[in-house]
Amino acid sequence: MPAIDCKIPLVFACLFAYTRRAMTDPVLHLKKLIRDIPDFPKPGILFRDITPLLANPSGLALSVELLANPFRGKGIDLVVGAESRGFIFGTAVAMCLSAGFALVRKPGKLPFKKVSMKYDLEYGTDILEMHADAIVKGQRVLIVDDVLATGGTMKACCDLVTQLNGNIAGIAVLTELAGLRGKDKVAPHQVHSVIQY
């Protein structure tokens, strides 16, 4: 099936919506659409709220475009996204790359035979799951999420893909909290982050 090029309609949508400055610095445009909320979910944490970006047509289009661009023509068969914001960006990136999409979910959400991966949180552990047939052996997989922080969730996603015999072609995230060194946890896989804090 011929590739569907999402780039042209997305770029046209962006062209009509951006200011001249946003077109010269698209990352700055996206950063301005992300709202900082101090002391959430607990004191001392600065939360980066992407809901204004999602509500902005040009911001959403540009985000998807910048996530997908490095992987065009790289033979991506499947995009994997983790619940829940990974679903938002992952499905859009999958469409742009003419790839399929597979879900990584929290326990108890998937109805079919599944594989599970436990991972560490700041306080305690959690579990992520995928359907056992979500990946065909040897498929080239791109993992997409909204943020890379400490890397626990992303590492669990990588481990699930590997367990199902997928080949990880890359990781793409909208935002990376570089000081938390999440890249180290998912090494040697390459991480493409659109915005770094």
C-alpha positions as CSV (number, residue, x, y, z in Angstrom):
1,M,0.0,0.0,0.0
2,P,1.5,3.4,-0.9
3,A,2.6,5.6,2.0
4,I,0.1,8.3,3.1
5,D,2.0,11.6,3.4
6,C,0.5,13.5,6.2
7,K,3.2,16.1,5.9
8,I,1.5,18.2,3.2
9,P,-1.9,18.8,4.9
10,L,-0.3,19.3,8.3
11,V,2.2,21.8,7.0
12,F,-0.6,23.7,5.2
13,A,-2.6,23.8,8.4
14,C,0.4,25.0,10.3
15,L,1.3,27.7,7.7
16,F,-2.1,29.3,8.0
17,A,-2.0,29.3,11.8
18,Y,1.5,30.3,12.7
19,T,2.9,33.7,13.3
20,R,6.1,34.6,11.4
21,R,8.1,34.0,14.5
22,A,6.6,30.6,15.2
23,M,7.6,29.5,11.7
24,T,11.2,30.5,12.3
25,D,11.3,28.7,15.7
26,P,8.7,25.9,15.8
27,V,10.0,24.5,19.1
28,L,9.6,27.9,20.8
29,H,6.1,28.0,19.5
30,L,5.4,24.6,21.1
31,K,7.0,25.5,24.4
32,K,4.7,28.6,24.6
33,L,1.7,26.3,24.4
34,I,2.9,24.1,27.3
35,R,1.6,25.4,30.6
36,D,3.8,25.2,33.8
37,I,1.9,24.2,36.9
38,P,4.0,24.4,40.1
39,D,3.6,22.0,43.0
40,F,1.6,19.4,41.0
41,P,1.0,16.6,41.8
42,K,2.9,17.4,45.0
43,P,5.0,20.2,46.4
44,G,8.3,20.8,44.7
45,I,7.3,19.4,41.3
46,L,6.8,21.6,38.2
47,F,4.3,19.9,36.0
48,R,4.4,20.5,32.2
49,D,0.8,20.6,31.1
50,I,0.3,19.8,27.4
51,T,-3.5,20.2,27.3
52,P,-3.2,23.8,25.8
53,L,-1.0,22.4,23.1
54,L,-3.4,19.6,22.3
55,A,-6.2,22.2,22.0
56,N,-4.3,24.3,19.5
57,P,-4.6,23.1,15.9
58,S,-1.3,24.3,14.7
59,G,0.5,23.1,17.9
60,L,-0.9,19.7,17.6
61,A,-0.1,19.4,13.9
62,L,3.4,20.6,14.4
63,S,4.0,18.3,17.3
64,V,3.0,15.2,15.3
65,E,5.1,16.4,12.4
66,L,8.2,16.9,14.4
67,L,7.8,13.5,16.1
68,A,7.3,11.7,12.8
69,N,9.8,13.4,10.5
70,P,13.0,11.7,11.6
71,F,11.4,8.3,11.0
72,R,10.0,8.9,7.5
73,G,11.4,6.3,5.0
74,K,12.9,4.2,7.9
75,G,10.6,1.3,7.4
76,I,8.6,1.6,10.6
77,D,6.0,-1.2,10.7
78,L,4.4,-0.5,14.0
79,V,4.2,2.4,16.5
80,V,3.7,1.5,20.1
81,G,2.2,4.0,22.6
82,A,1.6,3.8,26.3
83,E,-1.5,4.7,28.1
84,S,-2.7,7.4,27.9
85,R,-1.0,10.3,26.2
86,G,1.1,7.9,24.1
87,F,-2.2,7.0,22.5
88,I,-2.8,10.6,21.4
89,F,0.6,11.1,19.7
90,G,1.3,7.5,18.8
91,T,-1.7,6.9,16.6
92,A,-1.2,10.2,14.8
93,V,2.5,9.4,14.2
94,A,1.5,5.9,13.0
95,M,-0.8,7.4,10.4
96,C,1.9,9.7,9.1
97,L,4.3,6.8,8.8
98,S,1.7,4.4,7.2
99,A,2.3,2.1,10.2
100,G,0.1,0.2,12.5
101,F,-0.4,1.0,16.2
102,A,-0.2,-1.2,19.3
103,L,-1.4,-0.3,22.8
104,V,0.5,-0.6,26.0
105,R,-2.0,-0.5,28.8
106,K,-2.3,-0.6,32.6
107,P,-3.4,-3.9,34.2
108,G,-6.9,-5.2,33.6
109,K,-7.6,-3.2,30.4
110,L,-6.7,-5.7,27.7
111,P,-9.2,-8.6,27.0
112,F,-7.0,-11.1,25.2
113,K,-3.9,-13.1,26.1
114,K,-1.2,-10.6,27.3
115,V,2.4,-10.2,28.4
116,S,3.2,-8.0,31.4
117,M,6.2,-6.0,32.6
118,K,6.7,-4.7,36.2
119,Y,8.7,-1.4,36.5
120,D,9.8,0.9,39.3
121,L,8.1,4.1,40.2
122,E,9.4,6.8,42.6
123,Y,7.5,5.1,45.4
124,G,6.7,1.4,44.6
125,T,6.1,-0.4,41.3
126,D,3.6,-0.6,38.5
127,I,2.8,-2.9,35.7
128,L,2.2,-2.4,31.9
129,E,0.7,-4.9,29.5
130,M,0.5,-5.7,25.8
131,H,-1.5,-8.2,23.9
132,A,0.7,-11.2,23.1
133,D,0.0,-10.9,19.4
134,A,0.5,-7.1,19.2
135,I,3.8,-7.5,17.4
136,V,4.8,-9.8,14.6
137,K,8.3,-11.1,15.1
138,G,10.9,-8.9,13.4
139,Q,8.7,-5.8,13.0
140,R,10.4,-2.5,13.2
141,V,8.9,-0.6,16.1
142,L,8.9,3.0,17.0
143,I,7.8,3.8,20.6
144,V,6.1,7.1,21.1
145,D,5.1,9.0,24.2
146,D,4.4,12.5,25.4
147,V,7.3,12.7,27.9
148,L,10.5,11.0,28.9
149,A,11.2,11.6,32.6
150,T,13.0,9.1,34.7
151,G,12.6,6.5,32.0
152,G,10.7,3.8,34.0
153,T,7.7,3.7,31.8
154,M,9.7,3.8,28.6
155,K,12.0,1.1,29.7
156,A,9.0,-1.1,30.4
157,C,7.7,-0.4,26.9
158,C,11.1,-1.3,25.4
159,D,11.2,-4.6,27.4
160,L,7.6,-5.5,26.3
161,V,8.5,-4.9,22.6
162,T,11.7,-7.0,23.0
163,Q,9.8,-9.7,24.8
164,L,7.4,-9.9,21.8
165,N,10.4,-10.1,19.4
166,G,10.0,-6.6,17.9
167,N,13.0,-4.6,16.7
168,I,13.1,-1.2,18.3
169,A,13.9,1.3,15.6
170,G,13.7,4.3,17.9
171,I,11.9,6.2,20.6
172,A,10.2,9.5,20.0
173,V,8.8,11.8,22.7
174,L,7.4,15.3,22.6
175,T,9.2,16.4,25.8
176,E,12.2,15.2,27.6
177,L,13.1,16.2,31.2
178,A,16.8,15.9,30.5
179,G,18.0,16.4,34.1
180,L,16.2,13.1,35.1
181,R,18.5,11.2,32.7
182,G,15.7,8.9,31.3
183,K,17.8,8.3,28.2
184,D,20.3,6.4,30.3
185,K,17.6,3.9,31.3
186,V,16.6,3.1,27.7
187,A,20.1,2.9,26.3
188,P,21.3,1.8,23.8
189,H,18.0,2.8,22.0
190,Q,18.1,6.2,20.4
191,V,15.7,8.9,21.7
192,H,14.3,11.7,19.6
193,S,12.8,14.4,21.7
194,V,11.2,17.5,20.2
195,I,11.4,19.7,23.3
196,Q,14.0,19.4,26.1
197,Y,13.7,21.0,29.6
